[in-house]
Amino acid sequence: MFDPNAARAAFCLDPDWLTLNHGSFGATPRAVIAAQQGWRDRLEAQPTRFMTMELPSALRSAASQLAGFLGADAEGLGFIENATAGCNAVLRSLRFTPDEEVVVLSHGYAAVQKAAGHIAGGAGARLIEVPIPFPRPDTAGLIAALEAALTPRTRLAILDHITSPSALVLPIAPLIALCRARGVPVLVDGAHAPGQVPLDLTALGADWYAGNCHKWLLAPKGCAFLWTAPARRAQTHAHVISHGLGQGIVTELDWTGTRDPSAFLAIGAAIEAHAKLGGTALMERNRAMARAAGALLATRLGTEVAARPEMAGSMAAIRLPGPGTDIAAMACRKRLLAARIDTPVHALAGGLWLRVSAAAYNQPAEYEALAQRLPALL
Ligand SMILES: Cc1ncc(COP(=O)(O)O)c(C=O)c1O
């Protein structure tokens, strides 16, 4: 039986804040932080012994645990500090030419789009933005929008599994299948997916999948992964070139220079903490809570939610009244933060959208509190 108060107590969160933004940086249970500290203690007891004799097998064993959770094979799974780094590694591994195109989504994560613009654009390739029908897109509309953007010049499609500003859980399997049918390699930016939605990476069939464990899988900050399909493993390189160059992406990622690997090694503890909080039942509980929160806020504000139920996950985006720009979104966000309310605001489709998260430590009363305080803050 899920105990919301015990769940809250498992985290270090400041009780003076309304923390409804698990999506941005996650939050890590105390038990996982303790496990991470245990790995740091082992490292510092004899750094050379740890780095040279213990770390290689400990990392591979952690990768096997994560691979099991993701429905992937550990031979294609390397740890990396964050999803941004994973996307950079893939982009830097491709040699773009001026006649090529990289397809991105209009709700794609800005940092990843900048990386694509810098790397592919720097070689003369063009970024093609797929306009996501918004709000409340359906699968057919999304497929049609992506299909219209693919051409014989498309070298890569970067697809967000769960969009950041609009919190849409995209129908990633048919979108990947469409790209594959057109012979277009796919990089999935799955920053929000692990721990929020069930995953089976092998079945999805993308060429690369970059995901964060430090958001919804409750791992310490700096725990993420890049999974690479077998056919791509020899040609994909780490974002940092080091001793493993040319030995396959996983060997390259396993050593990118001296760093603190404790966040990676704590993945077993994170998977255990996620399971103890309910595992798939936790995902369902959070999803239902986010959906109810979205409906409550949209009703109180007299507006609408961004996602149809089939594309809703553990976050909900709700339109704020009136028009909106990036500057207005930033000002609104600052007012909320000054009131110790953590919920991001984005400008999309001419309006402002508030994104609330529903994590293990959240309770329905928090969205009611937000609904009551919002009008004075808007
Ligand atoms: C879709 C998407 N991609 C990438 C990222 C970047 O994650 P990180 O900062 O861990 O690299 C985010 C962060 O929220 C995101 O929403």
The ligand as an ORCA input file, in Angstrom:
! r2SCAN-3c Opt
* xyz 0 1
  C      13.530     16.382    -23.767
  C      14.749     16.748    -22.970
  N      15.953     16.493    -23.474
  C      17.089     16.756    -22.801
  C      17.035     17.305    -21.547
  C      18.311     17.629    -20.865
  O      18.530     16.843    -19.750
  P      19.952     16.979    -19.072
  O      20.067     18.386    -18.575
  O      19.952     15.985    -17.979
  O      20.953     16.700    -20.140
  C      15.807     17.613    -20.963
  C      15.734     18.201    -19.624
  O      14.721     18.451    -19.048
  C      14.635     17.338    -21.703
  O      13.429     17.631    -21.219
*
